[in-house]
């Protein structure tokens, strides 16, 4: 299921319409999906309220929508920006293929176990942020422009670096 379909499904649902009544200041901040068998068609759509510093996440599946109640957002220097869905011209599958090509070309020894995929708005535009967790306990991160599909950045980090 593509992002636009998930957003349409969410916005037409009663659960979202009821929530929206008391969350008029919240905006779509991110879309998250994992590309594994169990989660491939479940989009997590996060709506952020600057006023309350809270994120509400909706799990959008083919036949069901669930809400994860408001959660506090960790403070960061980076502002959370509204996702400009109209600027997203590259499909999630196209972005995934581009990220996989970077993985194969630049880090061919790294074998992915899990893939996390988030679409978010950064100051430079809408970005697909793809992270591969590998068998060697490393992460490969690839940022793909959602506007034109260009590779903006890629890097390899050891999970030990995060401790």
Secondary structure, DSSP 8 states (H G I E B T S, - for coil): --HHHHHHHHHTSHHHHHHHHT-TT-EEEEEEEE-STTTTT-EEEEEEETTTTEEEEEEE-SS-EEEEEEEE----SS------GGG--S-HHHHHHHHHHHHHHH-TT--EEEEEEEEEEETTEEEEEEEEEETTSEEEEEEEETTT--EEEEEEEEGGGG-
